[in-house]
Structure formats: C-alpha cells, structure tokens
Amino acid sequence: MHVSNIWAQVGFAVLGGAIAEILHWYLLSRKPEGISAYLPKPSYWIFTAVMICLGGLMPVFYLSGDASVLLCVQLGATAPIAFQKIVSTVPDVVQHQGLAPARPTLGSFISW
C-alpha cells in the first residue's frame, strides 16, 4: 500500500517510532536491574515521546511524493534506534567507584 499524503506518512512513521520505543521498554524490563527505576520518572517518558516524535519527522526529511507504508514505518523506527547506537558509542566519562549503587541515568536508559 502506498501513501502520498505527508500526514499519513508521518502517522505511519510515528507508529514505527512507537514500535521501536515499545521494544526499548521491553528490553529494559529484561535487564537484571529492571525498569522500576525508570517507570515513575517523567523525564524518561518525555524522552520516549521525543524519540517517537523524532521518528515521525523522518518522512518529512527523506520522502517526497508517495511511499510505501512499510518504508514510512521503517523510517520512523530508525530514528530512535540510530540515536541509541550513536549514544552507546560515546564512552563513559565518569567511572563509578566504591560500593554505592549507581543511580539510573539517561545513558543507562538509552542503552538497550
């Protein structure tokens, strides 16, 4: 199926971004420390919403004219995943020392 309306393309890209973020939260729940540190904090939910919206912008940057629905969904899913890969390559500047438990950080949230 092809869509030519930019708003439909953005909508399908938002769906792709949401799928990527649902996968992200699922994989966080599979980690030994779990997601309990992230769930109550609004900053992580805001970051999730920003990543989904960033995915929705991808067709605006990449497409002109009609495109397949699958392409729009893939473009939307690529933005959060690509951002995560970029952030995961940045080295940790501060090393945790001592026995104090590490607090959850945005970097630990982003890394799958």
C-alpha positions in Angstrom: 0.0 0.0 0.0 1.3 3.4 -0.9 0.5 6.7 0.8 1.1 10.1 -0.8 -0.3 12.4 1.9 2.6 13.7 4.1 0.4 13.5 7.2 -0.3 9.8 6.6 3.4 9.2 6.1 4.2 11.0 9.3 1.5 8.9 11.1 3.0 5.7 9.9 6.4 6.9 10.9 5.1 7.7 14.4 3.8 4.2 14.5 7.3 2.9 13.6 8.9 5.1 16.3 6.4 3.8 18.9 7.2 0.2 17.9 10.9 0.9 18.5 10.2 2.5 21.8 8.0 -0.3 23.0 10.8 -2.7 22.1 13.2 -0.5 24.0 11.0 -0.6 27.2 10.5 -4.3 26.8 14.3 -4.9 26.6 14.8 -2.7 29.6 12.4 -4.9 31.5 14.5 -7.9 30.6 17.7 -6.4 32.2 18.6 -7.7 35.7 18.1 -4.2 37.2 14.7 -3.9 35.5 12.7 -0.8 34.7 11.5 0.0 38.2 13.9 3.0 38.4 12.7 4.4 35.1 8.9 4.0 35.3 8.0 6.6 37.9 10.2 9.4 36.5 8.5 11.7 33.9 11.8 12.6 32.3 12.2 9.1 30.8 8.6 9.2 29.5 9.2 12.7 28.0 12.4 11.3 26.3 10.4 8.4 24.9 7.8 10.8 23.5 10.5 12.9 21.9 12.1 9.8 20.3 8.7 8.8 18.9 8.1 12.4 17.5 11.6 12.4 16.0 10.7 9.2 14.2 7.6 10.9 12.9 9.8 13.6 11.3 11.8 11.2 9.3 9.5 11.1 6.2 9.5 14.9 6.1 13.3 14.8 5.7 13.6 11.8 3.4 10.5 11.5 1.3 8.8 13.4 -1.5 5.8 12.1 -3.2 4.2 8.8 -2.4 5.9 6.0 -0.5 5.0 2.6 0.9 3.6 2.2 4.3 6.4 -0.2 5.3 9.0 2.4 4.3 7.4 5.0 6.5 7.2 2.6 9.4 10.9 1.7 8.9 11.9 5.3 8.7 10.1 6.1 12.0 11.7 3.1 13.8 15.2 4.1 12.5 15.4 7.4 14.4 15.3 6.0 18.0 17.5 3.1 17.1 20.1 5.2 15.3 20.1 7.7 18.2 20.7 4.8 20.7 23.6 3.5 18.6 25.2 6.9 18.5 24.9 7.4 22.2 26.2 3.9 23.0 29.4 4.6 21.3 30.2 7.6 23.5 32.5 6.5 26.3 31.6 6.9 29.9 33.5 9.9 31.2 32.7 9.3 34.8 33.5 5.8 36.2 31.5 4.7 39.2 33.8 4.0 42.2 33.0 2.5 45.5 30.1 0.3 46.6 27.4 2.8 46.3 24.7 1.7 43.8 24.7 3.7 40.6 21.6 5.9 40.0 19.8 5.4 36.8 21.0 7.9 34.2 19.8 8.8 30.7 22.7 7.0 29.3 21.8 3.7 31.0 18.2 4.3 29.9 19.1 4.7 26.3 21.4 1.7 26.1 19.5 -1.4 25.3 
